[in-house]
Amino acid sequence: MPHKPSSKHRPARGDAESPRRRGRKPASDEERKDRIIQARVPEDLETTLKQAAEKRRMSVSHLIRNVLEDTFTLVDHIVADSSALVEQVSRDAKRVAASVRGDGDAPQKTQATEPALENIEAWQDVIVNKPGLCIECAAQLKRGQRAYRGLSQQPGTAPVWLCGDCIEKL
């Protein structure tokens, strides 16, 4: 069994003679990139975290950091996507309601219309099979009617339609 030096031969913490941490000078605040946050967790969560970190061949600290970053990114995207969806559904509902009422002055272009049109690369002349609405004037597009569908390479882009009158105004 190795011999431990007695505490009276070691310099006390904070003494001028005490060695620095691992023989290095502590890094300045500008050089430190990461901050330490401590949290108490139940034993079963600790076990789960350690097992997951070992399975992925990373430290528990890195696993927790990655999970937190991924979670915040996911939540940010969900909030942004939900906001865009609510805006689009609201706009479409107003157009449908105006069309059903027979209002001649259906809602005109909204701020949400512009970004939708910016993603369109070309217009394809088609015969409508399923009812839709013109994005410019909210005119109802009925089955069998000639209309123009916006073509975009943006993934997840909702269909954008123009009626014959609005395509002529482009």
C-alpha positions, 0 to 999 in steps of 0.5 A: 500500500502506497504511503500518503504524505500527512496533511501537515506536510502539504501546503494548505489551499490558498497558500502561496506555496500551493501548486496550481490546479494540475500544474497549469495557470487557470484560463482567463474568462476570455479563453474559457469557451464553456460554462458549467451548469450543475443540476441534481437528477434522480438516480434512475435518470443518472443511470439512463444518461450514463448508459446513453452516453456510453452507447454513443461513446461520448461523455455525459456532459456532451450528451446533455449539451447535444440534447439541450441544443437539439431540443431548443432547435426543434422547439424554435422550428416548431414555433416558426412552422406553427406561426407560418401555418396559422397565418396561412390557414387564417388567410385561406379561411378568410378567402373561403368565407368571403367567397361563400358570402359572395363578397366582390371584394375578397381579401386582396394580397396579404403580406403572407402572399409575397413570400409564397410568390417569391418561391415560385420559379415558373407557372404551369398551365393546368386543368384543375382537378381539385378545387383551390383558390387564386393566391392573388384575388381569392377566386375559386378554382373549380374542377375542369377550369384552366388555372396556373400552378406555381412550381417551386423547388422549396421542400414543403411548399404549399401549392400556389395557384393563379387564375387566368386573369391574375396570370395576365397581370404578372 
